[in-house]
C-alpha cells in the first residue's frame, strides 16, 4: 500500500478491500519514525518490545505505561504520513475495563498515538468494546502473545492443536465483533493465519504467521540486523546494521587514539581581526 496522504483506520480498511498489503514496523524514537515513515511504512507500532530492544530486559513485562507514553510522543513527532499505534503494556488493562480505557486514553491524549494495541482474545473483548465506544481505535493481537510468556511456557508457536486453533479463531472473531479495526497474528501456523484472514473483514497483520495475512510487521531492530545474535526463523534481515555500527564505532575509536580525529576540517579557528 502506498499513499502520500495520512494513513488512518479507514485507509487500512480500504487496503484490505483492495487487496493491498499493509507495511508495519516498530519505532521507538523520532529519528527511526521519520526514516521508516519516509521509506513508506504505513503503520508505526510503538511496541512494548522496547523493553527488550531498548531497555535490555528479557521480556516485555517490565515496560510501564509511562514508558510507552514517552516513546509514543517521540514517534508521533517523527511521523508525518504513517499511522501511529501505541502498545498497551502488561497490567495497564488486565485489572479492569475502566483501567484499560483510562490507559488507552492516555496513549492518545498524552502520547499522541492514533490507536492502541492490546493482547488477548475473548477475555479482552469488553475492554475493546468500551474503548471503541469512547472513540479510541483498537488493534487486537492474538496467537503468540508475549505478555503471556510465562503462562505459555516460553515463546512457542500457538494454534497447532485443535483447542489452541479454536481459541485463536474465537478470539479473532470476538475482537472484530467488539470493534477492533485490525488484528496482529503472531506465531501461528500459516494455514491458521490464512483461515483467520479469510474469515475477517478487518485487516490482519502477521509476524511469524506466514504470507497470507493482509500485512506484515517486524521489529525494526530485527529487520536491520542490530542484534547479531538474534536469529529467529520468522525474521528476515534486510541489513547487517549491528556489524556496521560496531565497525563504525571501532573506526572512530582507532582514529581518536591515533590522534587522527578531529582533523583540521572538523575543527574551528579564531576569526582574525581585519586591520
C-alpha positions in Angstrom: 0.0 0.0 0.0 1.4 3.4 -1.0 -0.2 6.8 -0.3 1.1 10.3 0.2 -1.9 11.1 2.4 -2.1 10.4 6.2 -2.8 6.8 6.9 -5.9 6.2 9.0 -8.0 3.3 10.2 -10.2 3.8 7.1 -7.1 3.7 4.8 -6.2 0.3 6.3 -9.8 -1.0 5.8 -9.7 0.2 2.2 -6.4 -1.5 1.7 -7.8 -4.9 2.7 -10.8 -4.4 0.4 -8.5 -3.6 -2.5 -6.0 -6.5 -1.7 -3.2 -4.1 -1.0 -0.6 -5.2 1.6 0.0 -3.2 4.8 3.5 -2.5 6.0 4.1 -2.1 9.7 7.3 -1.7 11.6 8.1 -0.8 15.2 9.6 2.6 16.1 10.7 3.9 19.4 12.0 7.4 18.7 11.6 10.4 16.3 14.6 9.5 14.2 13.6 6.0 13.3 10.0 7.1 13.0 11.0 9.7 10.4 13.2 7.3 8.5 10.5 4.5 8.4 7.8 7.0 7.5 9.8 8.3 4.6 10.7 4.8 3.5 7.0 4.0 3.1 5.9 2.2 6.3 2.1 2.5 6.6 2.0 1.9 10.4 4.5 2.6 13.1 4.0 0.5 16.2 5.4 1.8 19.5 5.7 -1.7 20.8 6.3 -3.0 24.3 9.2 -4.8 22.6 11.1 -1.7 23.6 11.5 -3.4 26.9 13.8 -5.9 25.1 15.5 -3.9 22.3 15.7 -0.5 24.1 15.8 -1.3 27.8 17.6 -4.6 27.7 15.1 -6.8 29.5 14.5 -10.5 28.8 10.7 -10.0 28.3 8.3 -7.2 27.6 6.7 -7.4 31.1 8.7 -4.7 32.9 7.5 -2.0 30.4 5.3 0.6 32.0 2.5 2.8 30.6 4.7 5.8 31.2 7.4 4.2 29.1 5.0 3.7 26.2 3.6 7.3 26.5 7.1 8.7 26.4 8.1 6.8 23.3 4.8 7.5 21.6 5.4 11.2 22.0 8.8 10.8 20.3 7.4 8.7 17.4 4.5 11.0 16.9 6.9 13.9 16.3 8.8 12.0 13.7 5.8 10.5 11.8 4.2 12.6 9.1 2.2 10.1 7.0 2.2 6.8 9.0 -0.5 5.7 11.4 0.9 5.5 14.9 -0.2 2.7 17.3 0.8 2.6 21.0 1.1 -0.8 22.7 -0.8 -1.3 25.9 1.8 -2.8 28.3 1.4 -5.6 30.8 -1.1 -4.8 33.6 -2.2 -1.5 32.0 -5.6 -3.1 31.1 -5.9 -6.5 32.7 -7.2 -5.4 36.1 -10.4 -3.8 35.0 -12.2 -2.4 32.0 -12.1 1.0 33.5 -8.4 0.9 33.9 -8.0 -0.3 30.4 -10.0 2.6 29.0 -8.1 5.1 31.1 -4.7 3.7 30.0 -5.8 3.7 26.3 -6.9 7.3 26.6 -3.5 8.3 28.0 -1.8 6.9 24.9 -3.9 9.1 22.6 -4.1 12.2 24.9 -0.6 12.3 26.2 1.3 10.1 23.8 -0.1 11.4 20.5 -0.9 7.9 19.2 -3.7 7.4 16.7 -4.7 4.0 18.1 -3.8 1.4 20.7 -2.9 -2.3 20.6 -3.7 -4.9 23.2 -3.1 -8.6 23.5 -5.7 -11.3 24.1 -8.9 -12.7 22.6 -12.3 -13.2 24.1 -11.2 -12.1 27.5 -10.4 -8.6 26.4 -13.4 -8.1 24.1 -15.3 -5.9 26.6 -12.3 -3.6 27.0 -12.1 -3.2 23.3 -15.8 -2.5 23.1 -15.6 0.2 25.7 -12.6 1.8 24.1 -14.2 1.9 20.7 -17.4 3.4 22.3 -15.3 6.3 23.5 -13.6 6.9 20.2 -10.3 5.0 20.8 -9.4 2.8 17.9 -8.1 -0.6 19.0 -5.8 -3.0 17.2 -6.0 -6.6 18.5 -3.3 -9.2 18.9 -3.8 -13.0 19.1 -1.7 -16.1 18.8 1.7 -15.8 20.5 1.1 -13.0 23.0 4.4 -12.0 24.6 2.8 -10.7 27.7 1.7 -14.2 28.5 5.2 -15.7 28.0 5.2 -17.4 31.4 1.7 -18.9 31.0 2.7 -20.2 27.6 5.9 -21.7 28.9 8.0 -19.6 26.6 7.8 -18.1 23.1 6.2 -21.0 21.4 4.0 -21.2 18.2 0.3 -21.2 19.1 -2.6 -22.8 17.3 -1.1 -26.1 16.3 -3.6 -28.3 18.1 -7.4 -28.1 17.8 -8.0 -26.5 21.2 -5.4 -23.8 20.6 -6.6 -23.3 17.0 -10.2 -22.8 18.1 -9.0 -20.3 20.8 -7.2 -18.2 18.2 -10.2 -18.2 15.8 -12.7 -17.5 18.6 -10.6 -14.7 19.9 -10.1 -13.1 16.5 -13.8 -13.1 15.8 -14.6 -11.7 19.2 -12.2 -8.9 18.7 -13.7 -8.0 15.3 -17.2 -8.1 16.8 -16.1 -5.9 19.7 -14.8 -3.2 17.2 -11.1 -3.8 16.5 -10.1 -2.2 13.2 -7.1 -4.5 12.7 -5.6 -7.6 14.2 -2.0 -8.8 14.7 -1.5 -12.5 14.2 1.8 -13.6 15.9 3.4 -17.0 15.9 0.7 -19.2 14.4 0.8 -21.7 11.5 0.4 -20.3 8.0 -2.8 -22.3 7.4 -4.5 -20.9 10.6 -3.4 -17.3 9.7 -4.9 -17.8 6.2 -8.1 -19.1 7.8 -8.4 -16.2 10.2 -7.6 -13.6 7.5 -10.3 -15.0 5.2 -12.9 -15.1 7.9 -12.5 -11.4 9.0 -13.5 -8.2 7.3 -10.8 -6.3 9.2 -7.1 -6.4 8.1 -4.7 -8.9 9.7 -1.0 -8.1 10.1 1.3 -11.1 10.6 4.5 -11.7 12.4 5.7 -15.3 12.2 2.3 -16.1 10.7 3.1 -16.8 7.0 2.4 -14.9 3.8 -1.4 -14.9 3.7 -2.1 -12.0 6.1 -3.2 -8.6 4.8 0.1 -7.1 6.0 3.3 -7.8 7.9 5.2 -6.3 10.8 8.7 -6.7 12.1 10.6 -5.1 14.9 12.8 -2.5 13.1 15.9 -3.5 15.0 15.4 -7.1 13.9 15.0 -6.3 10.2 18.0 -4.1 10.3 20.1 -6.9 12.0 21.0 -4.8 15.0 21.4 -7.8 17.3 23.9 -10.1 15.7 22.9 -13.0 18.0 19.1 -12.8 17.5 18.1 -15.0 14.6 14.6 -16.3 14.9 13.0 -18.2 12.0 10.3 -15.6 11.3 12.7 -12.6 10.8 14.4 -11.7 7.5 17.4 -9.4 7.9 17.5 -6.7 5.3 20.8 -5.3 6.6 23.6 -6.1 9.0 23.5 -2.8 10.9 24.7 -4.3 14.1 28.0 -5.2 12.4 28.2 -1.9 10.6 27.6 0.1 13.7 30.3 -1.9 15.6 32.7 -1.3 12.7 32.0 2.4 12.6 32.5 2.9 16.3 35.7 0.9 16.1 37.0 3.1 13.3 36.1 6.2 15.4 38.0 4.8 18.4 41.1 4.0 16.3 41.2 7.5 14.9 40.8 9.1 18.3 43.5 7.0 19.8 45.8 7.7 16.9 45.2 11.4 17.0 43.7 11.4 13.5 40.3 12.7 14.6 39.4 15.5 14.7 41.3 16.8 11.7 41.5 20.4 10.6 38.3 20.1 8.6 36.4 19.1 11.8 37.8 22.0 13.9 37.2 25.7 14.4 39.7 28.6 14.4 39.6 32.1 15.8 38.5 34.9 13.4 41.3 37.2 12.7 40.7 40.9 13.2 40.7 42.9 10.0 43.1 45.9 10.2 
